[in-house]
């Protein structure tokens, strides 16, 4: 290993986890975040799967994140009449995305990781000694390598790879909100998801009574940039109540009880790039590959990336060889997850009467297959102690 310092762009999920693993590998990492301050209330919520939690276990920071979440012990699937079609018993951690970021950031700071805010990345140039980074405020930073942890719309990606493909709109709009409702099921650890007449609705009540809910509906025309984000709460609420007027109780009651804060967002994914790295710059997480949220693996994939990349930088003699090994080890797994996410999202499309009847008949069978399919995803583990072999690129192929 000849890498001693790393500059990380983005303090979301991948950034803090990677910084901590690099620290374990003897590499000093500094995180540069474009926002002027943390936004712990931003975004919707997610389920962090066992494979992601295992990455935090290895770091010893699982408790830093679990304190902000609640257990989902199973997921029940219902049709538009409320009839139960099947159940997935897998256990995950339900938490707000902003609080996941907070838990990871706090753990990083507690371990001495430096985070600089208001550092919006502009350009990077390679030098004899490493990289020179320039930020929008005119300041600069130097390091041996640069890692882009800045998400699906990564500025790092398009700066170093201007010909890289763009994220693809999946044809699905997501909405989400938080409320309290006597009509909702109790806090029993079950996430209830319904195939509704004109959309897909899911919710869970957590201990304390707050209800986390989301909704997906198909919209073939991609909205304009920022259009869904600018749509006010009252407009979303009216639109969703109309969309779900014919669905089983308590779908409309939960939406109607939401007094403020409904958000909307177009859902994108992005198959992996031909190369995740160029020179002394590498991309991780959604910056390199992005899955839709339908299989609940986006955060876990970023965390897995972090431990694998840190191991490669620890065990291989140059950053370039480490980056190549990292991509070779990870690419097949993430591409399968991305394709599964797109397939699952397509299944949420509204169906007509005959299609609904057929779906209700065959879905229990496919749900059983889906439960089996999650086993290799959830059981995946990366050993920190196991060394990355010199021939890792060839071996991965």
C-alpha positions in Angstrom: 0.0 0.0 0.0 1.4 3.4 -0.9 -1.8 5.4 -0.3 -1.7 7.5 2.8 -4.4 10.1 2.4 -7.8 10.3 0.7 -10.2 13.1 -0.1 -13.9 11.9 0.0 -16.6 14.0 -1.8 -19.9 13.7 0.0 -21.0 13.0 3.6 -24.1 10.9 3.0 -23.9 7.1 3.5 -20.8 5.9 1.7 -18.5 8.8 2.8 -18.5 8.3 6.6 -18.4 4.5 6.3 -15.5 4.6 3.8 -13.6 7.1 5.9 -13.8 4.8 8.9 -12.6 1.8 7.0 -9.8 3.7 5.4 -8.8 4.8 8.9 -8.7 1.1 9.9 -6.4 0.5 6.9 -4.0 3.3 8.0 -5.2 5.8 5.4 -6.2 9.3 6.6 -9.5 10.4 5.0 -11.1 13.8 5.0 -14.8 14.2 3.9 -15.7 17.3 1.9 -19.5 18.0 1.9 -21.1 20.6 -0.4 -24.0 21.5 1.9 -23.2 24.3 4.4 -24.4 22.1 7.3 -25.9 18.7 8.0 -29.5 18.1 6.9 -30.7 15.4 9.3 -34.4 16.0 8.4 -33.9 15.5 4.7 -35.4 12.7 2.6 -37.8 9.9 3.2 -37.0 6.6 5.0 -35.5 3.3 4.1 -35.0 -0.2 5.4 -31.4 -1.2 6.1 -30.9 -4.8 5.3 -28.8 -7.4 7.3 -25.9 -7.2 4.9 -25.6 -3.5 5.4 -25.8 -3.8 9.2 -23.1 -6.4 9.0 -20.7 -3.8 7.5 -21.5 -1.5 10.5 -20.9 -4.5 12.9 -17.4 -4.9 11.5 -16.7 -1.3 12.2 -18.3 -1.5 15.7 -20.7 1.3 15.0 -24.0 -0.6 14.5 -25.4 0.9 17.7 -24.8 4.4 16.4 -27.3 3.8 13.7 -29.7 1.4 15.4 -30.5 4.0 18.1 -32.3 6.0 15.4 -34.3 3.1 13.9 -37.0 0.5 14.6 -37.2 -3.1 13.6 -39.1 -4.4 10.7 -39.6 -8.1 11.5 -41.5 -9.0 8.3 -43.2 -7.5 5.2 -46.8 -8.4 4.4 -48.2 -8.0 0.9 -51.9 -7.3 0.3 -54.1 -6.7 -2.7 -56.4 -3.7 -3.2 -59.1 -5.3 -1.1 -56.7 -5.8 1.8 -56.4 -9.5 1.3 -53.1 -10.9 2.4 -51.2 -12.5 -0.5 -48.0 -13.4 1.3 -45.3 -12.4 3.8 -41.5 -12.1 3.8 -40.1 -12.8 7.3 -36.8 -11.0 6.7 -35.8 -8.6 9.5 -34.4 -5.1 8.6 -33.9 -1.8 10.3 -36.4 1.0 9.4 -35.1 4.5 9.8 -35.3 8.0 8.3 -32.5 8.6 5.7 -31.5 11.8 7.4 -31.0 10.0 10.8 -29.0 7.3 9.1 -26.7 10.0 7.8 -26.6 11.5 11.2 -25.7 8.3 13.0 -22.9 7.5 10.5 -21.6 11.1 10.6 -21.5 11.1 14.4 -19.7 7.8 14.5 -17.1 9.2 12.1 -16.6 12.4 14.1 -16.3 10.3 17.3 -13.5 8.4 15.7 -11.6 11.5 14.6 -12.7 11.8 11.0 -12.5 15.4 9.8 -15.6 16.7 7.9 -15.6 20.0 6.1 -18.9 21.6 5.1 -19.6 24.2 2.4 -17.0 22.5 0.1 -18.9 22.1 -3.2 -16.6 20.1 -5.5 -15.6 21.7 -8.7 -12.6 20.1 -10.3 -9.7 17.7 -9.7 -6.3 17.6 -11.3 -3.7 14.9 -10.9 -0.3 15.9 -9.7 3.0 14.0 -9.3 2.1 13.4 -5.6 -1.6 12.8 -5.9 -4.6 15.0 -6.6 -5.4 18.7 -6.3 -9.1 19.5 -5.7 -10.8 22.8 -6.1 -14.0 23.8 -4.5 -16.6 26.4 -5.5 -15.6 28.7 -2.6 -12.1 29.0 -4.2 -10.4 26.8 -1.7 -8.3 23.7 -2.6 -7.2 20.5 -1.0 -4.6 17.8 -1.7 -4.6 14.1 -1.2 -3.1 10.9 -2.6 -6.5 9.9 -4.1 -10.0 11.2 -4.5 -13.1 9.1 -4.0 -16.5 10.3 -5.2 -19.2 9.4 -2.6 -21.6 12.1 -3.9 -24.6 10.0 -5.0 -26.6 9.3 -8.2 -26.1 12.8 -9.7 -22.4 12.7 -8.8 -20.5 15.9 -9.8 -17.3 13.9 -9.4 -18.4 11.4 -12.0 -19.1 14.0 -14.7 -16.0 15.9 -13.9 -13.6 13.0 -14.4 -15.8 11.0 -16.8 -17.7 13.6 -18.9 -18.8 10.8 -21.3 -20.4 8.7 -18.5 -24.0 7.7 -18.9 -26.7 9.5 -17.0 -29.1 8.0 -14.5 -32.3 6.6 -16.1 -35.8 7.5 -15.0 -37.5 4.2 -14.1 -41.1 5.4 -14.9 -42.0 5.5 -11.2 -42.8 8.5 -8.9 -42.3 8.0 -5.2 -44.0 9.9 -2.4 -43.6 9.6 1.4 -44.9 11.0 4.6 -45.1 10.7 8.4 -48.3 10.8 10.5 -50.1 9.4 13.5 -53.4 7.6 12.8 -55.7 5.5 14.9 -56.7 3.7 11.7 -53.2 2.3 11.1 -52.1 -1.1 12.3 -50.3 -1.2 15.7 -46.5 -1.1 16.2 -46.1 -4.9 15.6 -42.9 -4.7 13.5 -44.8 -5.5 10.2 -44.4 -3.4 7.1 -47.7 -3.7 5.1 -47.5 -3.2 1.4 -50.5 -3.1 -0.9 -50.9 -3.5 -4.6 -53.6 -0.8 -5.0 -55.8 0.1 -8.0 -53.6 3.0 -9.2 -50.4 2.6 -7.2 -48.5 0.8 -4.5 -48.7 1.8 -0.9 -46.7 0.7 2.1 -46.6 1.7 5.8 -45.4 0.7 9.2 -46.2 2.0 12.7 -43.2 2.3 14.9 -43.1 2.2 18.8 -44.4 5.5 20.0 -47.1 5.6 17.3 -45.6 7.4 14.4 -46.6 6.0 11.0 -44.0 5.9 8.2 -45.7 5.5 4.8 -44.7 5.6 1.1 -46.5 5.4 -2.2 -45.3 4.6 -5.7 -47.2 5.1 -9.0 -46.2 4.7 -12.6 -45.7 7.9 -14.6 -44.3 7.2 -18.1 -43.3 10.9 -18.7 -40.2 11.9 -16.7 -41.0 15.1 -14.7 -38.9 18.2 -15.2 -35.9 18.7 -13.0 -37.1 19.7 -9.5 -40.8 19.5 -10.5 -41.8 16.8 -8.0 -39.7 18.3 -5.2 -41.4 21.7 -5.7 -44.9 20.2 -5.5 -46.5 21.4 -2.3 -47.9 19.1 0.4 -51.6 20.0 -0.2 -51.2 19.1 -3.9 -49.6 15.7 -3.2 -52.3 15.0 -0.6 -55.2 15.7 -2.9 -53.6 13.8 -5.7 -52.9 10.7 -3.6 -56.4 10.7 -2.0 -57.9 10.7 -5.5 -55.6 7.9 -6.6 -56.4 5.7 -3.6 -60.1 6.5 -3.1 -61.1 2.9 -4.1 -58.5 1.1 -2.1 -58.9 -0.8 1.2 -58.8 0.7 4.6 -56.7 2.3 6.0 -54.8 3.6 2.9 -56.7 6.8 2.4 -57.1 7.3 6.2 -53.3 7.3 6.6 -52.8 9.8 3.8 -55.6 12.0 5.0 -54.2 12.1 8.5 -50.9 13.5 7.2 -51.1 17.1 8.1 -47.8 18.3 6.4 -44.6 17.2 4.9 -45.6 14.9 2.0 -42.7 14.8 -0.4 -42.4 13.4 -3.9 -39.4 12.3 -6.0 -38.8 10.6 -9.4 -37.1 7.3 -9.0 -33.9 6.7 -11.0 -31.4 3.9 -11.4 -28.1 3.5 -13.3 -26.4 0.4 -14.4 -22.7 0.4 -13.6 -20.3 2.4 -15.6 -17.8 0.7 -17.9 -15.2 2.0 -15.5 -15.7 3.2 -11.9 -12.3 4.8 -11.8 -9.9 7.0 -13.8 -6.3 7.6 -12.7 -6.3 8.5 -9.0 -10.1 9.0 -8.8 -12.6 6.3 -8.0 -16.4 6.3 -7.5 -18.4 4.3 -4.9 -22.0 3.7 -4.1 -24.6 5.5 -6.2 -21.9 7.5 -7.9 -20.8 4.3 -9.6 -24.0 2.3 -9.7 -27.4 3.2 -8.5 -30.4 0.9 -7.8 -34.0 2.0 -7.3 -35.3 1.7 -3.7 -37.7 -1.2 -4.6 -35.4 -3.9 -3.1 -34.1 -1.9 -0.2 -30.4 -2.3 -1.1 -29.1 1.1 -2.0 -27.6 2.0 1.4 -26.3 -1.5 1.9 -24.5 -1.6 -1.5 -22.8 1.7 -0.6 -21.6 0.2 2.7 -20.4 -3.0 1.1 -18.5 -0.8 -1.5 -16.8 1.0 1.4 -15.3 -2.1 3.1 -14.2 -3.7 -0.2 -12.5 -0.5 -1.5 -10.7 0.0 1.8 -9.5 -3.5 1.7 -8.2 -3.2 -1.9 -6.4 0.0 -1.0 -4.9 -1.7 2.1 -3.7 -4.8 0.3 -2.7 -3.8 -3.2 0.4 -1.8 -4.1 -1.1 1.1 -6.2 -4.4 3.0 -6.2 -5.0 2.0 -9.8 -4.7 -1.7 -9.1 -6.8 -1.3 -6.0 -9.5 0.5 -8.0 -9.5 -2.1 -10.7 -9.8 -4.9 -8.1 -12.6 -3.1 -6.3 -14.7 -2.9 -9.5 -14.0 -6.5 -10.5 -15.1 -7.8 -7.1 -18.2 -5.7 -6.8 -19.6 -5.2 -10.3 -21.5 -8.5 -10.8 -23.3 -8.3 -7.5 -24.4 -4.7 -7.8 -25.6 -5.2 -11.4 -27.8 -8.1 -10.3 -29.3 -5.9 -7.6 -30.0 -3.0 -10.0 -31.8 -5.3 -12.4 -33.8 -6.9 -9.6 -34.8 -3.4 -8.4 -36.1 -2.4 -11.9 -38.0 -5.7 -12.2 -39.6 -5.2 -8.8 -40.6 -1.7 -9.6 -42.3 -2.8 -12.8 -44.4 -5.2 -10.8 -45.9 -2.3 -8.9 -47.7 -1.0 -12.0 -51.5 -0.7 -11.7 -53.4 -3.6 -13.3 -56.8 -3.9 -14.8 -59.5 -6.4 -13.5 -58.3 -9.5 -15.2 -54.6 -8.7 -14.6 -55.4 -8.1 -10.9 -57.1 -11.5 -10.6 -54.1 -13.2 -12.2 -51.7 -11.3 -10.1 -53.5 -12.3 -6.9 -53.4 -15.9 -7.9 -49.7 -16.1 -8.9 -48.2 -13.6 -6.6 -48.0 -15.9 -3.5 -45.9 -18.3 -5.5 -43.6 -15.6 -6.7 -43.3 -14.1 -3.2 -42.0 -17.4 -2.0 -39.4 -17.4 -4.8 -38.6 -13.8 -3.8 -38.0 -14.8 -0.2 -35.5 -17.4 -1.3 -33.8 -14.9 -3.6 -33.2 -12.5 -0.7 -31.2 -15.1 1.2 -27.9 -14.7 -0.8 -28.4 -10.9 -0.8 -29.0 -10.6 2.9 -26.4 -13.3 4.0 -23.5 -11.7 2.0 -20.6 -10.8 4.2 -17.2 -9.2 3.7 -14.4 -10.3 5.9 -12.1 -7.4 7.0 -9.3 -9.8 7.9 -9.2 -11.7 4.6 -6.6 -10.3 2.3 -7.3 -9.1 -1.3 -5.2 -11.2 -3.6 -2.8 -9.7 -6.2 -4.8 -11.4 -8.9 -8.1 -10.2 -7.6 -9.1 -8.7 -11.0 -8.6 -11.9 -12.9 -10.1 -14.0 -10.1 -13.3 -11.9 -10.0 -13.8 -12.5 -13.7 
